[in-house]
Amino acid sequence: MIIVVRISGKVKIRKEIEETFFRLRLRKKYTCTLIDEKNKIEMGMLKKIKDYVAFGEIDKGTLIRLIEKRGKKVGEGEVKDAEKIATEILAGKFKEAKIKRYFRLHPPRKGLKSSKKQFPRGILGNHKQEINKLIERML
């Protein structure tokens, strides 16, 4: 499972990039969404917006904390049993989990690296496993 965090805002972004953000449910700065690496359509959209987002593989512990703190149920009610929901999501069963795919986050504590450069120097691009540290700072 890949988590995508929107870093850039809405100013001076082409319409096609903004449409891709809208389809991935990344409508505001510092929102994140989960996508499946087996879905070719979503991976193509990720390839299109890679210069505006930070992304990488999320581990189970970080996903559980993300669901507990920022998860919203579809419809009414609170999120209960985050561990069960996390295992369903990692198995690719979003509809059975009955949770929204996007999460609203805080700006990261201790700030960001450069938001104009790719990962080793900046924050944008593929972080692989380092994305979990960024998500922890944003919860």
N, C-alpha and C positions, 0 to 999 in steps of 0.2 A: 504494500500500500504506500502510495506517495502522497505527501502533504505539500501543498503549494501555498505560500504566504505572499500576499501582494505587498510590495514595498513602495512602489511609485504611486503618486496621486493621479488626478484626472487632467492636469494641465498639460497641454501640448502632446496629447496622445492621439494617434491616427484613429479614425472611425473603426477600421477593421480590428485593431487591437482592443479598443473599448468594447466592441461587440463580442470578442472572444472572452474578455473578462466577464461580461454580463452572462454569457452562456455557462461559464464555470462557477458562477455565483460569487465572484470576487468583485463586488460592486464598490467597496470602500477600501481605503488604505488600512493596512493591518488586519485584514480578514484572511482566513485560511480555509481551504477546502481539501477534501480527501478525494483522490482519483485512483483508479485501478490501473496498474501498469499493463494489464492484458487488453484494455480497451484502446484500440488503435485511434479512434476519433479523439478521445480525450488526450492521448499522448501527442497527437498532431497539434492540438490546441496549445498544449504545454510547450511544444517546440516553437510555436509562433510567439509566445509571450515570455520566453526564457530571459530576455533582457530586462524585464520589468519585475520579476518575482524571484524569490528564493524557494528552492524545493529540494526534497530529498526523501529517503525512506524513513518512516516513523517506526519506532519500536513500541512494543505493547505497553510498557510502563508509562511512557509519555502520552500515549493515546488514552489510557485510563484516566490520567490526571486531567487531560484536555476535556474529556467527556464529563468528568465530575465537576470541573470548575466552569466550563463554558458551553456544555451541551444543552441543546433545546430539543424537546420532544415534538413530534409532529402532532399538532392538536393541543390539548390541555394536559397539565400535569407536570410533575418533576421527573427528572431522570433518576431512576433507581437501578441498582446493580450494574455499575459501569463496567465491571470486569466481563460480565456476560455479553454486554453490548459490544465491547471491544473485540472479543473473540468472534462475534458474528460479522463485524465489519472487516476484520482481517481475513475472514473466510470469503468475503465478497458478497455478503448477504445484507445489503443496505435496507432493503424493504422490510425484512424481518426485524431489523433493529429498531425501526420506527423512530429514527432520530434524524435531525436535519444534517445535511452534509457539510455545511459551512459553520465556522466559528468566528466570533468577533474577539479580537485580542487587544491587549494594551500595547503601546509602544514598548520596545525592549528596555529593560533596566540597564543602566550603564551605556546606553546609546547604541548606535550602529557604526559599523565601519563605513567606508565610502559607499554611497548608494549609486555610484556611477561606474564601478569596476566589478569585474567578475570575481568569483569566490576566493581564491587564495588571498587577494588583496582587499576585496570589497565584500559586499553582502549578497550580490545578485548571482543567480545561476545555481548549478547543481552542488549541493552540500553533502550528498551521500548520507553519512551518519551524523555529521555535525549539526544537522538541522534540529536535532532533539535538544541541544543546548540552547539554541535560539528560541525554540518554543517554550522551554522552561523559563527563560527570561521574560517572555511575553505573557505568561499566565498571571 
